[in-house]
Each structure stands twice: as structure tokens, then as C-alpha cells.
Amino acid sequence: MVTRKTPASLDAILSGQKIHGRILQSGYSIKEIQNMLGLECPQSVYRWLKGRSMPSIDNLYMLSQILDVHMEDLLVSMDAADHSV
């Protein structure tokens, strides 16, 4: 019998913290990130950082390019969150 690993969900709060850390390391301001992503207001970015929402795949890709990291390096899976506790 073949057992398949069930994909893990993303932890929005820890992912937001990771995104926030990468933005701080980059030296960009939230306003600069907002402008580079073409967002109307910075509230979307703040919602990501607080774990209230996740960036769309397009925004996540552009954010990874801006911050010069892989998209996966901006995300935390629930599996990883469970192991870090």
C-alpha cells in the first residue's frame, strides 16, 4: 500500500512574521513595498504582516523578487509551526 503525505496548510501568522522580518532586513519601508507591488494602500501589506491575510500568488512572487528570496522562504507551513513549538 502506498502512503501519501498530506500537504500542510500555511500558518498565516508565522508567515506574516517571516515576511515582516525579510522586509526589515531589506531596508525597504512598507510604503515602498506597497508602491513596488502597485497596491492602492499599505493596509494589504499590514494585513499580511499581522497574519490576517496572505498575499496573492502574484504579490508573493513579486515580493520574493523584491526581497531577493524564494517564495517558499517567505512562508511557514503548519507542519513547521507545529515542530517549532
Buried (B, 14 or more C-beta within 10 A) or exposed (E): EEEEEEEEEBBBBBBBBBBBEBBEEBEBEBEBBBEEBEBEEBEBBBBBBEBEEBBEEEBBEBBBEBBEBEBEEBBBBBBBBEEEE
